[in-house]
């Protein structure tokens, strides 16, 4: 049975992927790395919170205390723990989606601190009646870790891909009826920086400088 959301519509979930080992970032868990005074995962959760009813964090078991501390005082979140480490983001998506009873869920990587709520809200609208709404920018591939999926359909598609030992994160799309949200449509709702992710300490420093400059300009 599908629960009802805050406005009487089907519940929307936000699934934040944080289970990767972030080898390019060094020894620190980048999900909780401070970014202009706020842990990076907290920035992602805070941006999703206004447009979803449930928030799920997918991570490894040893990350839970750190992420709980990072989210303290903010939106409530449940945890979907990876049963097996290092199976990749597709397995993380499946694990995270299994934690919610929502019909549709936005999946966002924890290292995308500029995710734009207006764009994600639009993706929910575009996904309605389909299996997914997936952005695709002109110079990049499908943005599968900032997309909206029909929960049951995406779980099934991920499990079929994993069963055939397929690890490419775009593989589940082969089994989905999805709409492509192209760059022109994205730009109507958000700047392209919404898709920037932080993989290295240098990129963290650049993101920090941008946020601090924006704060000083307010």
PESULNOR-V903731 format. One record per pair of residues at least 24 apart in sequence whose C-alpha atoms are under 6 Angstrom apart, sorted by the first residue. I is the first residue (numbers start at 1). J is the second residue. Records with the same first field share a line. If there is no record, write none. Layout:
I->J ; J
This chain:
11->53 ; 102
12->52 ; 53 ; 102 ; 104 ; 105
13->52 ; 53 ; 54 ; 55 ; 102 ; 105
14->55 ; 105 ; 106
15->55 ; 56 ; 57 ; 107
16->57 ; 107 ; 108 ; 109 ; 110
17->58 ; 109 ; 110
18->58 ; 59 ; 110
19->59 ; 60
24->200
25->199 ; 200 ; 201
31->110
35->208
36->208
39->70
41->110
42->71
43->113
44->113
47->117
58->96
90->169
94->155
103->150 ; 151
104->149 ; 150 ; 151
105->148 ; 149
106->147 ; 148
107->145 ; 146 ; 147
108->145 ; 146
109->145
111->197 ; 198
112->196 ; 197
114->194
115->194
116->194
119->189 ; 190
123->148
124->148
130->177 ; 178
131->176 ; 177 ; 178
132->178
133->178 ; 179 ; 180
134->180 ; 181
135->180 ; 181 ; 182
136->182
137->182 ; 183
